[in-house]
Amino acid sequence: MFKVNSNDVWSITNERHNASPLLGFLPLFSSMTVDIEKLLNGGLNLEFLVEFSNRHVRMAAVASHWEKAGLLTVEKLNSVDFVDQITNGLANETISLNRLGDFLNSADFSRFTDHDLAKEISVTVDALGGFIVFNNIVNSSDFYHEVFTRKILECLRASLGANSAVTAEAAYSVLTTPEKIVWIQEEETSLLEILALVCQNPHLVSLAHDEKLDEFFQGVSNMFGSALEVHVKRYFWIRYEQEGEILSGRHFCNELAKMLRDGVNPAIALNSVNERRLRAKEQFDSMNSTVVLNSEAKHLLEVARKFVYWKLHLREVKVRFYCCADKLLDAAAKRLNLDRYQVRHLTIEELTGVLRGTIKLDTVSLDKRMEYSVFHFASGRITVYEGQDAREIFSVVKQESVVATDIVSGVCAFPGLVEGVVKQVLDVSDGDNFLRGSILVAYMTDVGVVPAMKKARAIVTDVGGVTCHASIIAREFGIPCLIGTKIGTKVLLNGYTVRVNATEGFSTVLSKDVNPQKALTANVAEDEDLVVCNFQIPVSGSLHKEASHVRSLEKTLSSYVQIAGGKGASLGQMLQLGLPVPMGFVVLTSAFEQVFFGTEYGARINQLLLEIRDQRSLRRVSKMIQELIINVEIPFQIEHDIRASFADLPFDHVAVRSSATSEDSATASWAGQLESFLNTTHDDLLLNIRQCWASLFSDRAILYRIHCDSKDMSVAVVVQGMLDSRISGTAFSVHPVTGQSDAILIESCIGLGETLVLGKEMPTTFLVKKDSLAVAHKDIGEQKNGLRRSANGNGNELFVVDSTMQPLSDSEAQEVARLVLDVEQKFGFPVDVEWAYEGNRLYLLQSRPITTTSKIPKVQ
């Protein structure tokens, strides 16, 4: 029986929606009351109450006991051996749980007897229990009471001193950045990889824009089915939480279609992901090398950094396992004529006993339990209370009293000061329609709401510390975040306008006016920012009269930017300077101008450009203009010139690349703004040229032109021989992040260089000194897949990189460095080049000025 000690103060420690006891809570709290006691040797006498009310869950503990567990855990964490015991245990149990999950997900339980099902359920719960032992140490260190966070901040303040220019909070935020990424981060780049493949097929892109989702799904499945299948196999669980949705290929295809409609450029998005992670690493290295910390602070920060990773990854491992076990529990429910929620409200002993025939099922009591029940956990025992008895038991829990206040305070997880309209996210479904720019308020966050978190202007949570999910995600995406407010969800209600001052550790309600239209306007501000289009297609005829609309690269001078575009003029100059550039030709701007300047097509484009007012109308207009251009008929003479020049090339496959007249200039690179099409053949040559023209009017290109205040409205197209690249890559004569100018940064991959922008494969990286060509640094990337010409000769395909495929060697890196030095010296400014080896011969594919370097400042 539950006995109340008058000195005990019971407090809510966590809340969840759409959850039930069986797997998510019974093993967790049973382990808490037994295994934590053994590991900490502290005489804790931990006990917990967990309330279930129509699948809403509240968890409670004696606050002083739970805080004592936190203090004992943090004390234990001073021992390197104890930390190793926990992290090694986590790694080993994670492997075991993942293997069992794979079995459960693939097993045919219809062949199991009732006794076999009972045995498998026991094995499943035991495996989960073994994992949870170590998981609970991570929780007990910081969850709810934030003992670990407070200890780290105290150590940092003492170590840094009162006169330090670096605050403890700033050091804490940067120095707890985890080294490794987790599955949910990998999923982001994996889906963008598939999007990059889909973007190469105009028909699929058109289907997505037209919202013909069935046809889009079939097309993606037919063309990229293997990549989609791998993605589903890895990430089917990401929205499951404890009883959620198991995702299929159709779900991910719908996500791809939405990304296409939203104008997501996979190359730019993946580059942004890589830059974000590189920036986090640079900030960590800078802070780590600048601040002087005592040994205790250093040790605790190292532990925290490990726990930050494990806290997020452990949640993923559990969610995946719950999802894999779904079939097992559904099979048990079917045998017992129960629904999926009834079976999940049984205890382990009840479920296995009913299957073995040793316990008789009481469905009346079970239905009462689902409506309202309280589970009491103490010393490894579980007692279930239902109905009024349960309500009386849970009445001992102190409800968080919310005084009449408009201010909540907490811990800064990532600094910033912003205002916005509140949208509470209490479960995964709340995040589905989360409007960009809202203030996300939650009791706590989890894997399934990451897409909503990325749209948030700020994040506020009731619970959390250094290792909490919200803290980790906020730091990665640079979102102001306030954690551990205790009452945030009670004060910051849906529709309220609030100011979040995460830097100072508080949030203030500015307005309680929850007028829906006001909330909508505020929340979509980022999507609806005013866009002023300040350019038009010239109403007169072609500006550049040429005898032929095509010119070979060998005859294209550096001064021909206005007729060959920046890329075409640059390639022509490189050939004339004797640099090893593949042969090709340029479809001059005069071709584009003849079709669109002073014609009905140009007039229609100008009419559409006038309709741009905001982001939404920009996307609509961009789509209409691009469709118009892709479907335009190229005049006979222009088509003849293009076909004749293609026939003169000693290549069956070419790269077709846009070359804007302001591209690759010293002030604007236009990198990634316009389209390129690799491994183009005679059959799709004209289509891809039209698509290059159309890319001048993508929403991102229009915005980039506005940003650069560029009114140039013409574009050339480079058609260049396509190499069968053994190794490809990029190189910078000045480091694009640190600004280091005495060495050349080289990144390489096996196969086509586009693998680098897909982001998931790690490049092989060299830093080669300019003066001696000595290799100052080398990092061999772990490349699993590459990109090459498709077996049917049309487009590209992924391939598996095996041990016979060697990465860039030291001598080859030095040869690339010599080439970059040669280009920099001949052009007279820092350059960013693309290069490739076909066989053992090195080629230069492209060179552009480095228009920006973002040297990371040292922390003062």
C-alpha positions in Angstrom: 0.0 0.0 0.0 1.0 3.6 -0.7 2.1 5.4 2.5 2.4 9.1 2.8 5.3 10.6 4.7 4.3 14.0 5.9 7.8 15.4 5.3 7.8 14.3 1.6 6.9 16.9 -1.0 5.8 15.2 -4.2 6.2 17.3 -7.4 5.4 16.7 -11.1 8.7 15.9 -13.0 7.4 15.3 -16.5 4.3 15.2 -18.6 3.5 13.4 -21.9 0.6 13.0 -24.3 -0.5 9.9 -26.2 1.4 7.4 -24.0 0.6 4.2 -22.1 2.4 2.2 -19.4 3.6 -1.0 -20.9 6.9 -0.3 -22.6 7.4 3.4 -22.1 7.1 3.6 -18.3 7.0 0.2 -16.5 10.6 -0.8 -17.3 11.8 2.8 -16.8 10.5 3.4 -13.3 11.0 -0.2 -12.1 14.7 0.2 -13.0 14.8 3.6 -11.3 13.7 2.2 -7.9 16.2 -0.7 -8.0 19.2 -0.2 -10.3 19.8 3.5 -9.5 19.9 2.5 -5.9 22.6 -0.1 -6.6 24.7 2.1 -8.8 24.7 5.1 -6.5 24.8 3.3 -3.1 23.0 6.2 -1.6 20.1 4.8 0.4 17.8 6.8 -1.8 14.5 4.9 -1.3 13.3 6.3 -4.6 9.6 6.0 -5.4 7.4 7.4 -8.2 3.8 8.0 -9.0 2.7 7.9 -12.7 -0.8 9.1 -13.5 -2.5 7.9 -16.7 -5.7 9.7 -17.7 -7.0 8.9 -21.2 -3.4 8.5 -22.5 -2.2 11.7 -20.9 0.6 11.0 -18.5 2.0 12.9 -15.5 5.0 11.6 -13.6 5.8 12.6 -10.0 8.6 12.1 -7.4 9.5 13.2 -4.0 11.5 16.3 -5.0 14.2 16.0 -2.3 14.8 12.3 -3.0 15.1 12.9 -6.7 17.5 15.9 -6.2 19.6 13.7 -3.9 19.8 11.2 -6.7 21.1 14.0 -8.9 23.7 15.1 -6.4 24.9 11.5 -5.9 25.1 11.0 -9.6 27.1 14.2 -10.2 29.4 13.2 -7.4 29.9 9.8 -9.0 30.6 11.5 -12.4 33.9 12.8 -10.9 35.2 9.3 -11.4 36.5 8.6 -14.8 35.9 4.8 -14.3 32.3 5.4 -13.4 31.8 7.6 -16.5 33.5 4.9 -18.7 31.2 2.2 -17.1 28.1 4.2 -18.0 29.2 5.2 -21.6 30.5 1.7 -22.4 27.3 0.2 -21.0 25.2 2.6 -23.1 27.2 1.6 -26.3 26.9 -2.1 -25.7 23.2 -2.1 -24.7 22.4 0.1 -27.7 23.8 -2.4 -30.1 21.9 -5.3 -28.4 18.6 -3.3 -28.3 19.0 -2.3 -32.0 19.5 -6.0 -33.0 16.5 -7.1 -31.1 14.5 -4.3 -32.6 15.5 -5.5 -36.1 14.2 -9.0 -35.3 10.9 -7.7 -33.8 10.3 -5.5 -36.8 10.8 -8.4 -39.3 9.3 -11.3 -37.3 6.1 -13.1 -38.3 4.3 -13.4 -35.0 1.3 -15.2 -36.5 3.4 -18.3 -36.3 4.1 -17.9 -32.6 2.1 -19.8 -30.0 0.6 -17.9 -27.1 3.4 -19.2 -24.9 6.0 -18.1 -27.5 4.5 -14.6 -27.5 4.7 -14.4 -23.8 8.3 -15.5 -23.8 9.2 -12.9 -26.5 7.5 -10.2 -24.5 9.5 -11.1 -21.4 12.8 -11.1 -23.5 11.8 -7.7 -25.0 11.1 -6.1 -21.6 14.3 -7.6 -20.1 16.4 -6.2 -23.0 14.8 -2.8 -22.5 15.5 -3.0 -18.8 19.2 -3.7 -19.4 19.4 -0.6 -21.6 17.4 1.6 -19.2 19.9 0.9 -16.3 22.5 3.1 -18.0 19.9 5.5 -19.6 18.7 6.3 -16.1 22.1 7.6 -15.0 22.0 10.2 -17.7 18.5 11.2 -16.6 19.3 11.2 -12.9 22.2 13.6 -13.4 20.1 16.5 -14.7 16.5 15.7 -15.4 14.0 18.1 -13.8 16.3 19.2 -11.0 19.1 20.4 -13.3 21.8 19.5 -10.7 24.4 18.7 -13.4 23.7 22.0 -15.2 24.0 24.0 -11.9 27.2 22.2 -11.0 28.8 23.0 -14.3 27.8 26.6 -14.2 29.2 27.0 -10.7 32.5 25.4 -11.8 32.7 27.6 -14.8 32.1 30.8 -12.8 34.7 29.8 -10.3 37.2 28.9 -13.0 36.6 31.9 -15.3 36.6 34.5 -12.5 34.5 37.6 -12.2 36.5 39.6 -14.7 36.3 37.1 -17.6 35.0 38.5 -20.9 33.4 35.0 -21.4 30.4 34.3 -19.3 29.8 30.9 -17.8 26.6 30.6 -19.8 28.4 31.2 -23.1 31.2 28.8 -22.3 28.6 26.2 -21.2 26.6 26.6 -24.4 29.6 26.2 -26.7 31.7 23.6 -24.8 28.9 21.1 -24.4 28.5 20.8 -28.2 28.5 17.1 -29.0 31.2 15.7 -31.3 28.9 13.2 -33.1 25.6 13.7 -34.9 22.6 11.5 -34.1 20.1 9.7 -36.3 17.6 12.5 -36.6 20.4 14.7 -38.0 21.5 12.0 -40.4 17.8 11.7 -41.6 17.8 15.4 -42.6 20.8 15.0 -44.9 19.6 11.6 -46.2 16.3 13.0 -47.4 18.1 16.0 -49.0 20.3 13.5 -50.8 17.2 11.9 -52.4 15.8 15.3 -53.1 19.0 16.1 -55.0 18.4 13.1 -57.2 14.8 13.9 -57.8 15.6 17.5 -58.8 17.5 16.1 -61.8 14.2 14.9 -63.3 12.0 17.8 -64.5 8.9 15.6 -64.8 9.1 14.6 -61.1 9.6 18.2 -60.1 6.5 19.2 -62.2 4.4 16.4 -60.6 5.4 17.7 -57.1 4.5 21.3 -57.9 1.2 20.2 -59.4 0.5 18.1 -56.2 0.0 14.9 -58.2 1.3 12.9 -55.3 0.3 9.4 -56.5 2.2 9.9 -59.8 5.1 11.5 -57.9 5.3 8.6 -55.5 5.3 6.1 -58.4 7.9 8.0 -60.3 10.2 8.4 -57.3 9.7 4.7 -56.5 10.5 3.6 -60.0 13.6 5.8 -60.5 15.1 6.0 -57.0 13.4 3.1 -55.3 16.5 1.7 -53.7 17.5 5.0 -52.1 14.0 5.5 -50.9 13.8 2.0 -49.5 17.1 2.5 -47.6 15.8 5.7 -46.1 12.5 4.1 -45.0 14.4 1.2 -43.5 16.5 3.5 -41.4 14.0 6.1 -40.4 10.5 4.6 -40.4 10.3 5.3 -36.6 11.0 9.0 -36.4 7.4 10.1 -35.6 6.5 7.1 -33.4 7.4 8.5 -29.9 5.6 5.7 -27.9 2.5 4.9 -29.8 2.7 6.9 -33.0 2.9 6.5 -36.7 5.1 4.0 -38.5 6.3 5.8 -41.7 6.3 4.5 -45.2 7.9 5.5 -48.5 4.8 7.5 -49.3 5.2 9.7 -46.3 8.8 10.5 -47.2 7.7 11.1 -50.8 5.1 13.6 -49.6 7.9 15.3 -47.6 10.0 15.5 -50.8 7.1 16.9 -52.8 6.5 19.6 -50.1 10.2 20.5 -50.1 10.0 20.9 -53.9 6.9 23.1 -53.6 8.7 25.2 -51.0 11.6 25.8 -53.3 14.2 23.9 -51.3 17.5 23.6 -53.1 19.2 20.4 -51.9 22.7 21.6 -52.6 22.2 24.9 -50.8 20.4 23.1 -47.9 23.1 20.5 -47.5 25.8 23.1 -47.7 23.9 25.0 -45.0 23.8 21.9 -42.8 27.6 21.3 -43.3 28.4 25.0 -42.6 26.3 24.9 -39.5 28.1 21.9 -38.1 31.5 23.3 -39.2 30.7 26.6 -37.5 29.8 24.7 -34.3 33.1 22.9 -34.4 35.0 26.1 -35.1 33.3 27.8 -32.2 34.0 24.9 -29.9 37.7 24.8 -30.9 38.0 28.5 -30.5 36.4 28.6 -27.1 38.3 25.5 -25.9 41.6 27.0 -26.9 40.9 30.4 -25.4 39.3 29.9 -22.0 41.5 28.6 -19.1 39.6 26.2 -17.0 40.5 24.2 -13.9 40.6 20.4 -14.0 37.2 19.9 -12.4 35.4 22.2 -14.9 37.3 20.5 -17.8 36.3 17.0 -16.6 32.6 17.9 -16.1 32.4 19.6 -19.5 33.8 16.5 -21.1 31.3 14.3 -19.4 28.5 16.8 -20.3 29.5 16.7 -23.9 29.2 12.9 -23.9 25.9 13.0 -22.1 24.5 15.6 -24.5 25.1 13.2 -27.3 23.8 10.2 -25.4 20.7 12.0 -24.1 19.5 12.7 -27.6 20.6 9.3 -29.1 19.1 7.3 -26.2 15.8 8.8 -26.9 16.1 7.8 -30.6 17.1 4.3 -29.7 14.1 3.9 -27.3 11.7 5.3 -29.8 13.0 3.1 -32.6 12.7 0.1 -30.3 9.1 0.9 -29.2 8.3 1.2 -32.9 9.9 -2.2 -33.7 8.0 -3.8 -30.8 4.7 -2.5 -32.1 4.1 -5.7 -34.1 4.7 -7.9 -31.1 2.2 -6.0 -28.9 -0.4 -5.8 -31.7 0.0 -9.6 -32.1 -0.7 -10.1 -28.4 -3.7 -7.7 -28.6 -5.1 -9.7 -31.4 -4.8 -13.0 -29.6 -6.5 -11.6 -26.5 -9.3 -9.7 -28.5 -8.1 -6.4 -27.1 -7.4 -3.2 -28.9 -3.9 -1.8 -29.2 -4.4 0.7 -26.3 -5.9 -1.9 -23.9 -3.0 -4.3 -24.2 -0.6 -1.4 -23.5 -2.2 -0.7 -20.2 -1.5 -4.2 -18.8 1.5 -4.8 -16.6 4.2 -7.2 -17.9 3.0 -9.9 -15.4 -0.6 -9.5 -16.5 0.1 -9.7 -20.2 2.4 -12.7 -20.0 0.1 -14.4 -17.5 -3.0 -14.0 -19.6 -1.1 -15.4 -22.7 0.1 -18.4 -20.6 -3.4 -18.9 -19.2 -2.3 -18.4 -15.5 -4.2 -15.1 -15.1 -7.8 -14.2 -16.1 -8.3 -11.0 -17.9 -10.6 -8.4 -16.3 -11.6 -6.1 -19.1 -13.9 -4.0 -16.9 -11.0 -3.1 -14.6 -8.8 -2.6 -17.6 -11.1 0.0 -19.1 -11.2 1.8 -15.8 -7.5 1.8 -15.8 -7.3 3.4 -19.2 -9.7 6.1 -18.1 -7.8 7.0 -15.0 -5.1 5.1 -13.0 -2.0 5.7 -11.0 1.0 3.4 -10.9 3.1 3.4 -7.8 6.8 2.3 -8.1 8.8 1.5 -5.0 11.7 -1.0 -4.4 11.0 -2.8 -7.7 7.3 -3.3 -6.9 4.5 -1.9 -9.0 1.0 -1.2 -7.5 -1.8 -0.1 -9.7 -4.7 2.1 -8.4 -7.8 2.9 -10.4 -10.7 5.3 -10.2 -11.3 7.2 -7.0 -8.5 5.3 -5.2 -6.1 6.5 -7.8 -7.3 10.1 -7.5 -6.7 10.1 -3.7 -3.2 8.7 -4.2 -2.2 11.3 -6.7 -3.7 14.1 -4.5 -0.4 14.0 -2.5 1.3 15.5 -5.5 1.9 19.2 -5.2 0.4 21.0 -8.3 2.7 23.7 -9.7 1.0 26.9 -8.5 1.0 29.6 -11.1 0.7 33.0 -9.5 -0.6 35.9 -11.6 2.6 36.5 -13.5 3.6 37.5 -17.0 7.2 36.5 -16.6 8.9 33.0 -16.5 12.6 32.4 -15.8 14.9 29.6 -16.7 18.3 28.6 -17.9 19.8 29.9 -21.2 20.5 27.0 -23.5 21.3 29.3 -26.4 21.3 33.1 -26.2 19.1 35.6 -28.1 16.3 38.1 -27.8 13.3 37.7 -30.0 9.5 38.4 -30.0 6.7 36.3 -31.5 3.4 34.5 -31.0 3.3 31.3 -28.9 2.4 27.9 -30.3 2.5 25.2 -27.7 3.8 21.8 -28.9 2.7 19.2 -26.4 2.9 16.2 -28.8 4.0 15.3 -32.3 0.7 16.3 -33.9 1.0 19.8 -32.5 4.1 20.3 -34.6 2.6 19.3 -37.9 1.1 22.7 -38.5 3.7 24.8 -36.7 4.0 28.1 -38.4 7.4 29.5 -39.1 8.5 32.2 -36.8 6.3 31.1 -33.8 7.6 30.8 -30.3 7.6 27.1 -29.5 6.6 26.4 -25.9 6.6 22.8 -24.6 6.9 20.8 -21.4 9.9 19.1 -23.1 10.8 18.4 -26.7 11.5 15.2 -28.4 12.6 13.6 -31.7 9.3 13.9 -33.5 9.0 17.7 -33.1 12.4 18.6 -34.6 10.8 19.8 -37.9 8.7 22.3 -35.8 11.7 23.3 -33.7 13.7 24.3 -36.8 10.9 26.7 -37.8 10.8 28.3 -34.3 11.9 31.8 -33.6 12.6 30.7 -30.0 12.1 27.6 -27.8 10.9 27.6 -24.2 10.5 24.5 -22.1 9.3 23.6 -18.6 12.0 21.1 -17.9 15.5 20.5 -19.1 19.2 21.0 -18.5 22.5 20.7 -20.2 21.7 17.3 -21.7 18.1 18.0 -22.7 16.8 17.6 -26.3 15.7 21.2 -26.6 19.1 22.5 -25.6 20.9 20.3 -28.1 18.7 21.2 -31.1 18.7 24.9 -30.2 22.5 25.0 -30.1 22.8 23.3 -33.5 20.3 25.6 -35.3 21.2 28.7 -33.4 17.7 29.2 -32.0 17.3 31.3 -28.7 16.3 28.8 -26.1 15.1 29.0 -22.5 14.9 25.7 -20.5 13.8 24.6 -17.1 11.2 27.3 -16.6 8.9 24.9 -14.7 5.7 27.0 -15.6 6.3 28.0 -19.2 3.4 26.0 -20.5 1.1 27.5 -17.8 2.0 31.1 -18.5 2.9 31.3 -22.1 -0.3 30.2 -23.7 -1.3 29.7 -27.4 -1.7 33.0 -29.2 0.1 35.2 -26.6 2.7 37.6 -28.0 5.8 37.2 -25.9 9.4 38.4 -25.7 12.0 35.7 -25.1 15.2 37.0 -23.6 17.2 33.7 -23.5 20.4 35.6 -22.9 19.2 37.0 -19.6 17.1 33.8 -18.8 13.5 35.0 -18.8 10.4 35.4 -21.0 7.7 38.1 -20.8 4.1 38.1 -22.0 3.6 41.3 -24.1 0.0 40.7 -25.1 -2.7 38.2 -24.3 -4.7 39.0 -27.4 -5.2 35.7 -29.1 -7.0 37.0 -32.1 -6.4 34.2 -34.7 -5.7 36.6 -37.6 -3.1 38.5 -35.5 -1.5 35.2 -34.6 -1.4 34.1 -38.2 0.1 37.4 -39.4 2.8 37.3 -36.8 3.6 33.6 -37.3 4.0 33.7 -41.0 6.0 36.9 -41.0 9.1 35.2 -42.2 7.3 33.5 -45.0 5.4 36.7 -45.9 8.2 39.3 -45.8 7.7 42.0 -48.4 9.6 41.2 -51.6 10.2 44.1 -54.0 11.1 43.0 -57.5 13.2 45.7 -59.1 14.0 44.3 -62.5 12.3 43.4 -65.8 13.0 41.7 -69.1 14.1 44.4 -71.6 11.2 45.3 -73.9 13.5 45.9 -76.8 15.2 43.2 -78.9 18.4 41.4 -78.2 21.2 43.6 -76.7 23.9 41.4 -78.2 23.8 40.7 -81.9 26.0 37.8 -82.8 26.5 36.0 -86.2 26.2 32.7 -84.4 24.5 32.0 -81.1 27.2 29.5 -80.1 30.9 30.0 -79.5 33.6 27.4 -78.6 35.3 27.9 -75.2 38.7 28.2 -77.0 37.5 31.3 -78.7 35.8 32.9 -75.7 37.7 35.7 -74.1 37.7 36.9 -70.5 36.1 40.2 -71.7 33.1 38.3 -73.1 31.1 38.2 -69.8 28.1 39.9 -71.3 27.7 37.4 -74.0 29.2 34.2 -72.4 28.3 34.8 -68.8 30.8 34.7 -65.9 31.4 31.0 -66.0 31.8 30.8 -69.8 34.2 33.8 -69.9 36.2 32.3 -67.0 36.5 28.9 -68.7 37.5 30.5 -72.0 40.2 32.6 -70.2 41.5 29.5 -68.4 41.9 27.6 -71.8 43.7 30.6 -73.3 46.1 30.6 -70.2 46.9 27.0 -71.0 45.1 25.5 -68.0 43.7 21.9 -68.4 40.0 22.6 -69.0 37.8 20.1 -70.9 36.6 21.2 -74.4 33.1 22.7 -74.8 31.1 25.6 -76.1 28.8 28.4 -74.9 25.2 29.0 -75.9 25.5 32.8 -75.9 23.2 35.3 -74.1 22.0 36.3 -77.6 20.1 33.0 -77.8 18.3 33.8 -74.6 17.7 37.4 -75.6 16.3 36.5 -79.1 13.7 34.3 -77.4 12.7 36.6 -74.6 13.8 40.2 -75.1 11.0 42.2 -76.8 8.9 39.2 -77.4 5.5 38.0 -76.2 7.3 35.6 -73.9 9.3 38.4 -72.3 6.1 40.5 -71.9 4.4 37.6 -70.1 7.4 37.2 -67.8 7.3 40.9 -67.0 3.6 40.7 -66.2 4.2 37.9 -63.8 7.2 39.7 -62.1 4.8 42.5 -61.3 2.7 40.1 -59.2 5.5 39.5 -56.7 4.6 41.0 -53.3 5.8 38.4 -50.8 7.4 35.0 -50.4 4.2 33.1 -51.3 3.5 35.1 -54.5 7.2 34.8 -55.3 7.0 31.0 -55.3 3.9 31.0 -57.4 5.3 33.4 -60.0 8.6 31.6 -60.1 6.9 28.3 -60.9 4.8 29.9 -63.7 7.8 31.6 -65.3 9.9 28.5 -65.2 7.2 26.4 -66.8 6.8 29.0 -69.5 10.5 28.9 -70.3 10.9 25.1 -70.2 8.0 24.8 -72.7 9.2 27.5 -75.1 10.2 26.5 -78.7 13.8 27.3 -79.5 14.1 29.0 -82.9 15.5 26.7 -85.7 18.8 28.6 -86.3 19.6 28.5 -82.6 18.8 24.8 -82.3 20.9 24.2 -85.5 23.9 26.0 -84.0 23.7 24.1 -80.8 23.3 20.7 -82.4 26.2 21.3 -84.8 28.5 22.4 -81.9 27.6 19.3 -79.9 28.4 17.1 -82.9 31.9 18.6 -83.1 32.7 17.6 -79.5 34.6 14.3 -78.9 32.1 13.5 -76.1 28.9 11.6 -75.9 28.0 13.1 -72.6 28.3 16.7 -71.5 27.7 18.9 -68.5 25.2 21.7 -69.1 25.7 24.6 -66.7 24.0 28.0 -66.4 26.3 31.0 -66.8 24.7 34.3 -65.7 26.2 37.6 -66.8 26.9 38.6 -63.2 28.0 35.1 -62.1 31.5 34.3 -60.7 32.3 38.0 -60.4 34.4 39.5 -57.7 31.3 40.7 -55.8 28.8 37.9 -56.3 29.5 34.2 -57.0 25.9 33.1 -57.6 27.2 29.7 -56.4 24.3 27.2 -56.2 21.7 29.7 -57.4 21.4 28.5 -61.0 21.1 24.9 -62.3 23.5 22.4 -63.8 22.8 19.1 -65.5 25.5 16.4 -65.6 25.8 13.5 -68.1 23.5 15.2 -70.6 23.1 13.4 -73.9 22.0 14.5 -77.4 18.4 13.6 -76.5 18.0 15.9 -73.5 20.4 18.6 -74.5 17.8 21.3 -75.6 15.6 20.5 -72.6 18.5 21.0 -70.2 19.5 24.3 -71.9 15.9 25.6 -71.4 16.0 24.5 -67.8 19.2 26.5 -67.3 17.5 29.5 -68.7 14.5 28.8 -66.4 16.7 28.6 -63.4 17.4 32.4 -63.8 13.8 32.7 -62.4 13.8 30.3 -59.6 12.6 31.9 -56.3 16.1 31.7 -54.8 17.7 33.2 -57.9 15.2 36.1 -57.9 15.8 36.7 -54.2 19.6 36.5 -54.8 19.4 39.1 -57.6 17.3 41.4 -55.4 19.8 40.9 -52.5 22.8 41.7 -54.8 20.8 44.5 -56.5 21.6 42.9 -59.8 19.4 44.0 -62.8 21.2 41.8 -65.3 18.5 39.7 -67.0 20.5 37.5 -69.4 22.1 34.1 -69.1 24.4 32.0 -71.2 24.8 28.2 -71.0 28.1 26.3 -70.9 28.1 22.9 -72.6 31.3 21.1 -71.6 32.7 17.6 -72.1 31.7 15.4 -69.2 34.6 13.5 -67.6 34.4 10.0 -66.3 35.8 11.2 -63.0 37.8 8.8 -60.8 38.2 11.5 -58.1 36.7 15.0 -57.9 36.6 17.9 -55.6 37.0 21.5 -54.7 39.9 23.6 -53.5 40.2 27.0 -52.0 43.3 29.2 -52.2 42.1 31.0 -49.0 40.3 29.0 -46.3 36.6 29.9 -46.6 36.0 29.7 -42.9 39.1 30.7 -41.0 40.5 33.1 -43.7 43.9 31.3 -43.6 45.8 32.4 -46.7 49.1 30.5 -46.5 47.6 27.1 -47.3 45.3 25.5 -49.8 42.2 23.7 -48.6 41.3 20.6 -50.7 38.2 18.5 -50.4 37.8 15.4 -52.5 35.6 12.4 -53.1 35.5 9.3 -55.2 33.3 9.7 -58.3 31.6 12.9 -59.3 32.1 16.0 -57.2 28.4 16.5 -56.6 28.8 13.9 -53.9 30.4 16.6 -51.8 27.4 18.8 -51.9 25.1 15.9 -51.0 26.7 16.4 -47.6 26.3 13.0 -46.0 29.6 11.5 -47.3 32.6 12.7 -45.5 35.2 14.2 -47.9 38.9 13.4 -47.8 40.4 16.8 -46.8 44.0 18.1 -47.2 45.6 21.4 -46.1 48.7 22.0 -48.3 51.1 24.7 -47.5 51.6 27.2 -50.4 55.3 27.8 -49.9 56.5 24.2 -49.7 53.5 22.2 -50.9 53.9 20.1 -47.8 50.8 18.4 -46.6 50.1 20.2 -43.3 47.0 18.2 -42.5 45.1 15.2 -43.9 41.8 13.7 -42.9 40.7 10.6 -44.9 36.9 10.7 -45.1 34.7 7.7 -44.6 32.9 7.6 -48.0 30.3 4.9 -48.4 28.7 6.0 -51.6 29.7 7.9 -54.7 28.0 9.4 -57.8 28.7 8.3 -61.3 27.1 8.1 -64.8 24.1 5.8 -64.8 24.6 2.4 -66.4 22.1 3.3 -69.1 24.1 6.4 -69.9 21.3 8.8 -68.9 21.8 10.8 -65.8 23.6 9.8 -62.6 23.4 6.9 -60.1 24.8 6.2 -56.7 27.3 3.4 -56.2 28.9 1.7 -53.2 32.6 2.7 -52.6 34.7 -0.3 -52.0 38.2 -0.9 -50.7 39.7 -1.0 -54.3 38.7 2.6 -54.9 41.5 4.7 -53.5 41.0 8.3 -52.2 43.1 11.3 -53.2 46.8 10.6 -52.5 49.3 13.0 -51.1 51.1 13.4 -54.4 47.7 14.1 -56.2 46.8 16.6 -53.5 50.1 18.4 -54.1 49.3 18.4 -57.9 45.9 19.9 -57.2 47.6 22.5 -54.9 50.0 23.4 -57.7 47.1 23.8 -60.1 45.3 26.1 -57.6 48.4 28.2 -57.1 48.8 28.5 -60.9 45.1 29.7 -61.2 45.4 32.1 -58.3 48.6 33.7 -59.7 47.2 34.0 -63.3 43.9 35.5 -62.1 45.4 37.7 -59.4 42.9 37.0 -56.7 41.9 34.2 -54.3 40.0 31.4 -56.1 37.6 28.6 -55.4 38.1 25.9 -58.0 36.4 22.6 -59.0 38.7 19.9 -60.3 38.6 16.2 -61.3 40.9 13.3 -62.2 39.9 11.2 -65.2 42.3 8.3 -64.9 45.6 9.9 -63.9 45.0 13.2 -65.6 44.0 16.3 -63.6 41.4 18.7 -65.1 40.2 22.1 -64.0 36.4 22.3 -64.3 35.6 25.7 -62.9 37.1 28.7 -61.1 35.4 31.6 -59.3 36.6 34.4 -57.1 36.2 33.8 -53.4 33.7 36.6 -52.6 33.4 36.0 -48.9 35.6 34.6 -46.1 34.2 34.3 -42.6 37.1 34.3 -40.3 35.9 32.9 -36.9 36.9 35.4 -34.2 38.7 34.1 -31.2 36.7 34.4 -28.0 38.0 37.3 -26.0 
